[in-house]
C-alpha cells in the first residue's frame, strides 16, 4: 500500500480548444502539507475541481487511499460506480459527485468564500455534520433520530469551541470579519470528518497578521485531526513556511516540484512569477 493518500495521475482537462490542465501528476503523502502554486490562470483550481468531482477530466486518473475515484481515457470513459447494485464496479454511466467525494473523506474550501449566507455560524457547521449522520427515512419519520441530532449538535458546538468561534455561534455567517469567515469555512469542512483537506487560496484577502495566524491554524488542525492538507495559495511566505512539498504549474503543466527551498530558487518558477526578459 502506498503512503500517498492522493495520487493525481496524468490528469488533463480540456474546454473546447483550451487545455486548462495538461497531463498533471501529483502525489500527496499522508499527514503532509502539500502546496500547488502558479500564476493566475495556471489551472490550479481546475485541478482541484477534477479531484473533487466538480469537473470530469478529459483524461487521467485520481486515486484516494489506493482506490480509484476518478478515471477517464480517450479510448473509452471509465467511471466508478458508488451506488446501487453496481457499487464498486466500473461502468459507463456513473461518476462521483462532489457529495460522494466528501463522503469518501475529501473536504475542500473555495477561492471565493461559499458560506450559507442566511444561516448562523452554528447552522453552517451543523448542516455539514449531516453528511455523516447515522439516520435513515424510517428513523426520521418516527422521530427516532433525536439522539443522533443531539450528538451532532454537541459535536458542532465542540468544533466551534476548538476553532474559537463559539462566541459567534448565533451570528449570521456573513456578519463575521473576513478572517473568521475563512476559519468558519474550514470548520465546516472539518465537520465532515475528512482525511484529506483541500484549501483553495485560504489566505486570499487576509492581512499579514491574519495570514500568520492562518499558518499556525493549518498546522494545528493537521496535528489535531490527523489530516493531510493540499492547498492552493499565492502568498509565498505562507507556502514556504508551512509546506512539506510544493508543485508548481504554469499554463496547466508542471514546471517544477520539490521542497520549499529548491522551488524558491528554481529559475523556471522565478520566470513564471516575475516574467522573463525578452532577450533571454
Secondary structure by P-SEA (a helix, b strand, c coil): cccccccccbbbbbccccccccbbbbbbcccbbbbbbbccccaaaaaaaaaacccccccccccccccccbbbcccbbbbbbccccccccccccccccaaaaaaabbbbccccccccccccaaaaaaaaacccccccaaaaaaccaaaaaaaaaaaaaaaaaaaccccccccccccccaaaaaaaaaaaaacccccbbbbccccccccaaaaaaaaaaaaaaaaaabbbbbbcccaaaaaaacccbbbbbccccccccccaaaaaacaaaaaaaccccccc
